[in-house]
Amino acid sequence: MSEQGNHFYNVYEVFSKKTDKAPFQHQFSLLAPNADMALVMAKENFFRRETVADIWVVKRENIRGLTQSEREMLKRLDKDYRETKGYGYLKKKWRDYNQEQFTEQHIMGGREESR
């Protein structure tokens, strides 16, 4: 492709969702001279093959990703409190509680302190 051809066409990313409640998913990239033509090309591709609820066409240069330093920063953040792996002991606690022998004292009035 010539230098002039590289400036005429832009790369667009196409996202679609199958239903109103479904999330958008990236489908493919395409070359088009403008956003309107990219949308027409995306619709032609999808409406012939499957039904979709919505289509987004975004110019690739308008999508911003994380830089390498930003990705490194995310690795350093401590988010263990958001993960449920720390609650593994609860299953054992519930099992022990359910297997505990209940006496007449437990059923009739709870545990009484020895006097």
N, C-alpha and C positions, 0 to 999 in steps of 0.2 A: 504494500500500500504506500502511496506517495505521502510526502509531508502535508500536502494540501488535503488529502483524504483523511489524515489523522485529525485535522482541525474541524472538518465538516461533520464527522460522526462522533457522537458521544456514547460512552458506555452507560447503560441503564441497568439497574438491578430490579427484578420483578418479584414481588411478594404477593401471595394470595391466601385466602382462607375459604374453606369449603362451606362453612355455615356462619351465621351471625355470631355464634358464641365460641367458635373455634379461634385459636390464635393464628396470627399471620405466620407464614412460612416462606423462606426464600425458595424460589423456584429455579430461576436461571438468569443469566445476563444476556443483554442484546445490544446491538449497535443501531442507533437511530439518529437522524439529524436534529430532532427536538423531542420534547416531552410528549407532545400530542401524538406524534408519529409512533413513539415508543409505546404509548398506551394502546393505540390502534393495533400495533403488532402483538402486544401481549393479549389483548382481547381476542384477536383472531386465533391465537394459539390455544387459549383456554376454552373459549366457547364452542369450538369445534369438537373438543375432546371430552370435557367434563364440565359439570356445573360448578360455579363458584359464587360466593356471596359478595366478595369484594376483591379488588386488585389494586395494589400500589405499585407505581413505577417511580423509582428514585434514581436521580443522577448519581453515579458512583462517587464522584468528587464531593458530593454533599453529605456523604456518610463519613462520620468521624469515628475512628477506632481508638483504642488505647495505645499510647506510645509505650516503648519498652520500659521506660522508667516508671510509668503509671502501673504497668503490669507487675513490676518488681515490688512496688509499694503495696499492692493488693496481697501479695504473698506474705508480707510482714505483718499485716493486720491480724490480730488474734480474735477469731470469731468462734472459739470452741463453745462458748455459752449458747450459741444458736443451734448447735448440733445435739441430737438426742442420744448420742452414744454414751453420755455420762449417766444416763438413767437405767442402765442395764441391771443394776442391783435391785430395782423395784420388782422385777418379775420374781426373783428369789424371795423377796420380802412377802409378796402376796401369797406365794406358794406356802411359805412357812406359816403365815397367818391362817390360811385356809386349812392347813393340816393340824393346827393346834387343837389339843384335846380340850373340849369345854366340859367343865364340871357343873354340878348343880349350882354352885355358888356363882359361876359365870352367868348362867341362864337366869337365875332368880334375882340377882342384884349386883352383879359385877364382882370384882375382886375386893375382898375385905382385907384390910391391913391386920396383921397379927397384933394382939394386944399385949 
